[in-house]
């Protein structure tokens, strides 16, 4: 997601309208996916070639005899993670964990810093995330963050004096150390090539595929041995003309993900390599980055295979009213949506191919309308199937979804906390604490939305 905001006198202000001078990123839609009016830059230095090799056979389900790993006990010190079929596990002990977190965006924007630091202290922000029961932050960034000319702005240095003079990687280091101090894990998300671009592919005229891989290798080396950082979400929401498995080096996202993932593993084999989907596969359209149907026939192949995690993004009708939301009775969505998720991404975890991580989902409504039913049903589905997630977003200034925080950047949207608290895993560095005040309401929500629902 790309937050919609405007800059007035140096202060970021949420805008409810769409300025004509600022491109607004939209989630994948049927019309978006087939928009061919804007030419897409191709990498002409690489010849286009079709993959004529024999397709990889579909992964077979895990045999029933395979024993699932035991869950990590609260308080167990979790380090780096690996995968065991469909499970995420502590790499050292083998016990099972789940990631239940939030997206805190800003590093990918022209502020070159997490948002909200104009309103409060950065450490207080991290403490609140942990106290509300989350165990992971997905931290979006842009490659432009690492350019010498990228100077942070939107930081109140009276509230954040220890951030003064920090920029780029040094500022990211400080945020990650703060996350470690409150036992939060971090997933790095290459969200955009530059602060003003939302391209369909993982490279542009300004940020080449080589630069994209180079920056990932730099980060993997820089954070080597730091088990606060557990994974690399390689590129955010590839979409048409991005393809999956067709062998075209200009568009085949699966091929590019393998190249970047293996380059990372050559210098840091301990990270999870998180690969999002595309939007279209064999004429079936879905959300940007959410269509993983092609992974059945063309799985991602890594040098260290037990580090692969597939990722999908999923949104409600407020972002785009997809065909599967169009029903006269919103309550029916609780029965129909699971088949949509299973088809496009959840099957990979269901059949034991690999864990699936829902890196983004979120919306404003928690009520009985289609948006609210979608959101409640999805949380229950994730919990029932033990699928990890990071909610979009912690920030309130995401135009079409809002955030966990209200516009004052301090108080919380309690209805969202009540829903998400029904599926929160203990923090991965210490016993679960700080979220007990949500448990009563969360249990009520959970009981009201048991899966599968009854008609």
C-alpha positions, 0 to 999 in steps of 0.5 A: 500500500502507498499512503496518501498524504500531502506536505504542507509547511513540512507537516504531513497531513492526511488527505481524503482527496486525490491530488492530480499531481501525485500518483496514487497507488491502487490495489490490483483490479480486473481493470488495473491488471489489463491496463496496457495504455502505459508502456512498461520499460523493458530490460533490453540488455537481456534477451527475451527467452522462453523457458523451454525446460520441462515444467517442475512437477507440482509439489506433493502434499506432506504425507500424513505420517509427518509429525508437526513440530511442537509449538515454542513455549512462551518465553522461549528465546527464538533466533533465526527462523527456518521452515518445516513443510508448512510451518515456521520454526525456530532454526535452532530448536525446531519448535513452531512459531507464528508471526503476528505483526504490523506494517510500520511504513515511512522508510519507503516514502519521501520522509525517509523515516518511519511515519509518526515521528513528528508526533511522538517518540520512536521508542514509545511507538515500538513499546506500544506495538509490543504492548498491544501483543504483536511480535513482528514489524514489516518495515517497508523501505525504498532503495533510494533510502540508501542514496547519500542525498536522501535526508530524513524529514518529518522527525520532531527532534525535540521528541527524538533527539537521539535520531538527529544526524542519522539517515539511511542505514544508520537510522534503520539500524536505530529502529531495528535495535529499538525493536530488539529491545522490546523483543520484536522481530523485523521483516525488511520489505523492499516496497518501492525502488524510489520514493515517488515510484510504484512500478509494476515490476521490481526494477525501473529505469532508475533502479535496475535489477542489478541495483535491487539485488546489490542492495539486498546483498548489502543489507544481508551482509550488514545485518549478518548475525542479527537475529532481530531481522528474520527475513527479506520480503524481496519486492512489494506487489509485483503485477502485470506485466509481471509474470510467473514461470514463463521464462521471460527475464524481463517479466518473470518474477519467479525467476527474478526472486530466485536470483535475488534470493540465492544472492542473499543466501550466498552471504546470509543463509539464515534469513527467510526469503519471502516471495510475493505472488503476482496479480495474474496467472493464466488469465485469473486476476487477483490482488497485486502480489496476491496470486500464487497459483503459478507456484504449484507448477513453477515453485521458487528454487533456492540454494537453501530451500528451507528458508522459502516463504511465500507471501500474499496480500489481501484486501477488502471491497473498500480498496477495490470491489472485486467480483468475489465480494459482490453478494446481496448478503455480506454475511455469505462472504464468511462461507465463500471467501475461504475458497478464494484464498485457498485457490490463490495462496493458502493451498501452498500451506495447506498441502505442505509446500511452504509456509504462507505469510500474509504480509498485508491486509487491512481495512476501516470497517469491522462491522457487518458490512462486506468489508467487516465480514471479510476482515473478521473472516480472514483473521479467523481463517489465518488463526485456524490455519496458523498462517502468519501475518503483518497487518496494514497498517500501524500508521493511521495515514493509509488512505483506504485502510486507516491504521491501528493508531488513530489520527493522533498517532497515540490512541488506538482503534480498539475495534481493530485490536479486538479483532487481531487479538484473537490471533496473536502469538507470544513475542519471540524473545520473552513471555507474552505480556501487555495484551491481556486487556484485549483478551476478553473482547478478543475471545468474544470476537473469536467465539462469534466467528469460529471457523467454519461458520454455520449457516 
